[in-house]
Amino acid sequence: MTAQDYDVVVVGAGFAGLTAARELTWSGRRVLLLEARDRIGGRTWLDRHLGLDIELGGTWVHWIQPFVWAELHRYGLGLVPSPEPVAAWRPVDGRPAPITPDALLDLLDAPNQELGRAAREVFPQPFSPLQSEQGALLDDALLIDRLDALDLDEERRSLLRSFWALNFNGRLDDAAYTQALRWLAVANGDWRVLFEACASYKIAGGTRALVEAILSDTNADLRLGADVASITDRPDSLIVGLADGSSVSTASVIVTAPLHALGRIRFEPELPVDTVRTLDTGQVGLGTKIWFSVDGEQPHFVAFGEHDAPLNFLQSEYHIDGRTIVIGFGPDAHAIDASDRSTVQQAVDRLVDGLTVIEVAGHDWTSDPLSGETWPMHRAGYLKSGLPAMRTAHGRIVFAGSDFADGWGGFIDGAIESGLTAARSILNLQPSGSAAARVPNSTSHDQESS
């Protein structure tokens, strides 16, 4: 066999790719990380806007999430709490109406408790979703149908729809009932713990602190600006072709591109039919996340709007220089120009009275060809066909990422879990390993474009 340039090439330097690279170099493999962006972090991105560092992508973590919690302890990173809201808003007769935060939670409590009980019945072992026979039987069911079947008045039904549109960061038309149950199941069926995990605690130093800690703990080579165009399986090696015409040979590949970005890579031979169908179908998380500042240091608040509004959830996060920094989410990135202050103002007016938007910031992840989506929330049918297809190795090619996690899919925790699983799969493919032993805490990062 011809000697390869590397034992493993990892495509993508988000949390999944970085975790996999670290685990493989710890086991003595020669690893190359190829990242098309000019930075690491994938769909997490701490960047300077509105006068402070804000998270443009994935943000919140929680101690109920075992993989990210272990990493925070490994590298001595703490948490920073988001502010406790003292005010809340929800729609009444098409207009924003004030309510106390506790009363808002009480409106959501009974129906979400009912969903939580079902979640633990359907997924008694939440990190083994493919072992659930009930999950497979229910996987064609739509969440919206289950929500509408609950015995609720119109106010609670409207609020519950908005709560789950927020969780999916997408439209509910094709959102899988099983996806909602999986999220509840990993939170032990407790929707309040799930809500807390979604929006309450950030990493001290930001997501950048954790990705840089993981990167510093591997001696994998890193190439930024390295856009992978093709992966060709030849008898003697895999050839990873880059958009600039260069190539790298390797024994195995881990691909961590999100579901909606995988179509940019040409695979030879072609991927199996079930995998191609999964890529074509895609997922539901196609919404928007924006940041904006408003005039005055407003009392910290949360606000829900209608489930199909351009923005259906707001949460204030910071006070700075006489302004309040707010984060907003909406179910359809095409429904709002998140870069236009006046458009954002109109969307905010539907949720809260009396706010004056000053400046906006954000990143359109759905239009970004390297993501094509926000966080992964799956369509009906994904659990019984899509997830098994993506979890099956394609020869010496393994897929990883939060899109394909067993547990906290859609979270940083799921990306780390999937990276660990992918690394283990590669080690099973290469049980002996011919690479030199890893030198602890050494680094060899080529950060030039290949």
Helices and strands as residue ranges (DSSP letters): E 6-11, H 15-26, E 31-35, E 46-49, E 52-55, H 66-74, E 79-81, E 87-92, E 95-99, H 101-122, G 129-131, H 133-138, H 143-149, H 154-168, H 177-186, H 191-199, E 201-203, H 206-216, E 221-224, E 228-233, E 238-242, E 247-255, G 259-264, E 266-268, H 273-281, E 288-295, E 301-304, E 313-320, E 323-330, G 333-335, H 341-349, E 357-362, I 382-386, H 387-391, E 397-399, G 402-404, H 412-429
